[in-house]
Amino acid sequence: MTLLEMRPQVAILGARGIGQVHARLFQKTGANVCAIMGSTMRTAQQTAGLLHQSLGISPKPFDHLETLIKEVRPDALSICTPAEYHFKQILTAFDFGLPVFCEKPLFWGKHLNSEMLEIQLKLISEHQDRRLFLNTSNAYFMESIIEKTGRPSAIKSFSFKFDTQGPHQKKNIAVDLLPHGLSLLIKLLGYKKITGLSQKVECNSYQCYFRYGNCEVSFAFREQKDCLKHLAFSINDREFTRTQKGKGETYKVYLKDCLTEEEFETEDPFQIYISRFLSQLNSSKVTEKDQFAEAAANMRMMSQIYFGDH
């Protein structure tokens, strides 16, 4: 596919939860959600019905990936399934020549280790039809802050706090939320070496501390059903917090500079990343680089922190 004369046809893998958000934003941003894949046909049909009610679209339900691809012939896949399914689904998509927009982490699994991670990254990297984009969209907040306030000449410390109502516990919280913090760090400082790692793991929270080049870094995550959602990060102790006003189609995203008390509206990072992905689909430059290098760096850093590799 080069220049698309019609709306790109996108299939969503993962019928519940974040998959419905992907469907809404892809549809809003100029794609047509042509299919939904669930773990069972029942869940896929249920979600297809909900999307028809809420968005007026009629995605075809499936519970098998190759059947979906062969019958619907989408232009791209959006992968929102649990992380243990990502690796095989990514390779299947590439085998059919389909670009992938993937939820974070890029892949994971109970039996994953640092050696296996490198093998799987190599297989993805060397695929002749690789076009991969990872949804680490909160990194857009860093872009907005740098544009608004400028990049400090010396960055001595960085912290990231993220409280969500997610279902994960203990180190599984790290699997869920580390990609966000690492994407912000990469956007701020590029690729550096992690040293001096320490971690604190509790039932509903996860913290880690390390040096990233010459920068002192701390991450503090919490996941609990009834907790108040909160996202904040600081550069050299200057803190910025994310706020949201409205819900659904009317919500707007803001960043607050806690030093000046200024609050400014920023575009929805999630929609920005989907827009960038769709722009790549519409580009005639099929050889343009994808996001694999950043996604791989994120995974390697995550592996080093999670497994305590040196």
TADA-V260095 format. One record per residue. N is the residue number from 1. PSI is psi in degrees with one decimal (NA if undefined). OMEGA is omega in whole degrees, 0 to 359 (999 if undefined). NEAR is the number of other C-alpha atoms within 10 Angstrom. Layout:
# TADA-V260095
N&PSI&OMEGA&NEAR / N&PSI&OMEGA&NEAR
This chain:
# TADA-V260095
1&129.1&174&13 / 2&-115.3&179&11 / 3&126.8&183&14 / 4&125.2&177&12 / 5&-18.3&180&7 / 6&172.6&178&10 / 7&131.1&178&15 / 8&141.8&181&22 / 9&117.4&184&19 / 10&131.5&175&28 / 11&137.9&181&31 / 12&121.9&176&26 / 13&118.8&185&29 / 14&97.8&192&23 / 15&-22.7&186&29 / 16&171.3&172&18 / 17&-123.5&186&11 / 18&-23.8&178&14 / 19&-35.5&178&22 / 20&-32.9&175&19 / 21&-44.1&176&14 / 22&-45.6&182&25 / 23&-46.2&181&27 / 24&-45.0&184&21 / 25&-35.7&175&19 / 26&-44.2&180&24 / 27&-42.8&181&19 / 28&-31.1&188&15 / 29&-1.0&173&15 / 30&2.3&177&15 / 31&170.9&171&22 / 32&121.7&178&22 / 33&103.8&189&27 / 34&-20.0&184&23 / 35&153.5&176&26 / 36&132.5&174&32 / 37&129.7&176&29 / 38&173.7&177&24 / 39&-24.5&174&15 / 40&161.2&178&13 / 41&-31.8&180&16 / 42&-47.4&181&13 / 43&-36.6&178&19 / 44&-43.2&179&24 / 45&-39.7&178&20 / 46&-46.1&181&15 / 47&-40.0&177&23 / 48&-39.8&178&25 / 49&-42.3&179&18 / 50&-40.7&180&15 / 51&-32.1&176&19 / 52&-40.6&180&13 / 53&-42.9&187&11 / 54&-33.2&186&10 / 55&-9.9&181&13 / 56&21.8&179&10 / 57&164.6&184&18 / 58&69.2&178&17 / 59&143.3&180&24 / 60&131.4&182&18 / 61&143.4&178&25 / 62&160.2&171&25 / 63&13.9&180&20 / 64&127.3&189&14 / 65&-50.1&183&16 / 66&-36.3&177&15 / 67&-44.4&178&11 / 68&-49.8&184&20 / 69&-43.9&183&20 / 70&-35.5&183&10 / 71&-40.9&187&11 / 72&-28.9&183&16 / 73&61.1&180&17 / 74&164.8&175&20 / 75&-19.9&182&21 / 76&160.9&176&27 / 77&142.2&171&24 / 78&115.9&188&27 / 79&115.1&181&29 / 80&16.0&179&25 / 81&168.9&173&22 / 82&148.3&190&15 / 83&-26.1&181&18 / 84&-14.5&178&16 / 85&-11.3&189&15 / 86&-46.3&188&22 / 87&-52.3&181&17 / 88&-37.9&181&13 / 89&-37.0&177&20 / 90&-47.8&180&24 / 91&-37.8&177&19 / 92&-43.3&178&15 / 93&-46.5&180&23 / 94&-37.4&178&21 / 95&-29.5&178&13 / 96&7.6&178&14 / 97&26.2&184&16 / 98&130.7&172&24 / 99&153.0&185&24 / 100&132.2&167&25 / 101&115.2&191&26 / 102&135.8&172&23 / 103&154.2&178&22 / 104&155.9&349&26 / 105&165.1&183&23 / 106&-43.3&170&26 / 107&162.8&177&22 / 108&177.1&178&19 / 109&158.6&183&14 / 110&-33.5&185&6 / 111&11.0&180&7 / 112&141.5&171&14 / 113&176.9&186&15 / 114&-33.8&180&16 / 115&-45.1&179&9 / 116&-36.4&179&11 / 117&-44.2&180&17 / 118&-37.0&178&14 / 119&-45.2&182&11 / 120&-39.0&176&15 / 121&-38.6&180&18 / 122&-41.1&180&12 / 123&-40.1&177&12 / 124&-47.1&184&21 / 125&-40.3&188&16 / 126&1.0&180&9 / 127&131.2&186&12 / 128&-21.2&181&10 / 129&33.1&182&16 / 130&123.4&168&22 / 131&99.6&193&27 / 132&135.0&178&23 / 133&130.4&184&25 / 134&136.5&181&25 / 135&77.0&170&25 / 136&55.8&194&25 / 137&-22.4&180&21 / 138&-15.8&175&19 / 139&-21.5&178&22 / 140&-28.3&176&20 / 141&-38.1&179&22 / 142&-40.4&175&20 / 143&-43.9&182&15 / 144&-42.0&181&17 / 145&-43.8&179&17 / 146&-40.3&178&14 / 147&-37.1&184&10 / 148&-43.4&188&10 / 149&-11.1&185&9 / 150&159.9&179&10 / 151&126.7&179&15 / 152&146.1&181&11 / 153&-31.9&177&6 / 154&127.8&180&10 / 155&105.1&185&15 / 156&-25.6&181&16 / 157&150.1&177&17 / 158&133.6&176&23 / 159&151.1&180&21 / 160&125.6&179&24 / 161&133.7&182&18 / 162&114.3&175&18 / 163&127.2&180&19 / 164&171.9&176&19 / 165&28.1&181&14 / 166&165.7&185&17 / 167&1.1&190&12 / 168&158.0&179&20 / 169&156.6&175&19 / 170&-133.4&187&17 / 171&-13.3&174&18 / 172&-23.6&173&18 / 173&-39.4&179&23 / 174&-42.2&179&25 / 175&-39.1&183&21 / 176&-41.4&193&18 / 177&-19.0&178&26 / 178&-40.8&182&28 / 179&-32.7&179&25 / 180&-51.4&181&20 / 181&-41.0&181&26 / 182&-34.5&179&20 / 183&-37.8&175&22 / 184&-41.8&181&23 / 185&-42.9&178&21 / 186&-41.6&180&17 / 187&-35.0&182&16 / 188&-42.9&192&19 / 189&-2.3&183&13 / 190&-155.7&185&13 / 191&120.0&180&15 / 192&174.9&178&15 / 193&138.4&176&11 / 194&129.6&176&19 / 195&164.7&173&17 / 196&41.3&184&10 / 197&136.6&168&17 / 198&152.0&184&13 / 199&151.6&174&16 / 200&118.1&186&12 / 201&125.5&174&16 / 202&176.7&186&12 / 203&-48.5&185&14 / 204&12.9&181&19 / 205&156.6&179&20 / 206&133.1&177&22 / 207&146.4&172&21 / 208&154.5&182&18 / 209&139.0&179&19 / 210&168.5&172&18 / 211&137.4&179&19 / 212&96.1&193&22 / 213&-119.7&178&15 / 214&12.5&184&14 / 215&132.4&175&18 / 216&124.3&186&17 / 217&139.8&172&22 / 218&134.1&174&21 / 219&136.8&177&21 / 220&115.0&183&21 / 221&147.0&174&23 / 222&136.3&173&26 / 223&123.2&181&25 / 224&139.9&187&17 / 225&-39.0&186&12 / 226&13.5&183&9 / 227&156.9&178&12 / 228&126.1&181&11 / 229&135.8&184&16 / 230&131.7&175&15 / 231&126.3&179&16 / 232&149.3&173&17 / 233&154.7&181&21 / 234&143.5&176&18 / 235&117.1&184&19 / 236&41.2&178&14 / 237&6.3&173&13 / 238&112.2&190&14 / 239&144.1&175&16 / 240&137.1&180&23 / 241&148.6&177&18 / 242&135.5&173&19 / 243&161.8&182&17 / 244&138.8&177&12 / 245&133.5&183&9 / 246&175.3&180&9 / 247&161.3&176&8 / 248&-129.0&184&8 / 249&-19.2&186&9 / 250&-2.9&188&7 / 251&148.3&177&10 / 252&148.1&185&15 / 253&136.6&181&15 / 254&153.6&169&17 / 255&134.8&179&20 / 256&127.1&174&18 / 257&108.3&186&18 / 258&-15.1&177&13 / 259&-45.9&183&10 / 260&-9.4&185&8 / 261&10.9&179&9 / 262&137.3&177&10 / 263&124.7&181&15 / 264&143.2&181&14 / 265&140.4&175&14 / 266&154.9&179&15 / 267&154.6&179&13 / 268&114.7&182&17 / 269&-39.3&181&18 / 270&-47.4&181&17 / 271&-34.6&177&17 / 272&-45.5&182&16 / 273&-38.2&176&20 / 274&-39.5&178&24 / 275&-41.4&180&18 / 276&-39.1&178&12 / 277&-46.3&180&24 / 278&-32.8&176&20 / 279&-38.1&177&12 / 280&-38.0&178&20 / 281&-36.3&183&21 / 282&-6.6&183&18 / 283&140.4&176&15 / 284&-11.7&182&13 / 285&80.8&185&11 / 286&-13.1&180&14 / 287&1.5&178&8 / 288&145.8&182&10 / 289&144.0&173&12 / 290&-161.4&185&18 / 291&18.1&186&15 / 292&-43.1&184&18 / 293&-45.2&179&13 / 294&-41.4&180&18 / 295&-40.2&180&21 / 296&-42.3&178&19 / 297&-41.3&178&17 / 298&-44.0&180&26 / 299&-41.5&180&25 / 300&-41.4&178&17 / 301&-41.0&177&19 / 302&-42.4&178&22 / 303&-43.9&181&20 / 304&-41.1&180&17 / 305&-48.1&185&21 / 306&-45.7&183&18 / 307&-6.6&181&12 / 308&29.3&180&12 / 309&153.8&179&15 / 310&NA&999&10
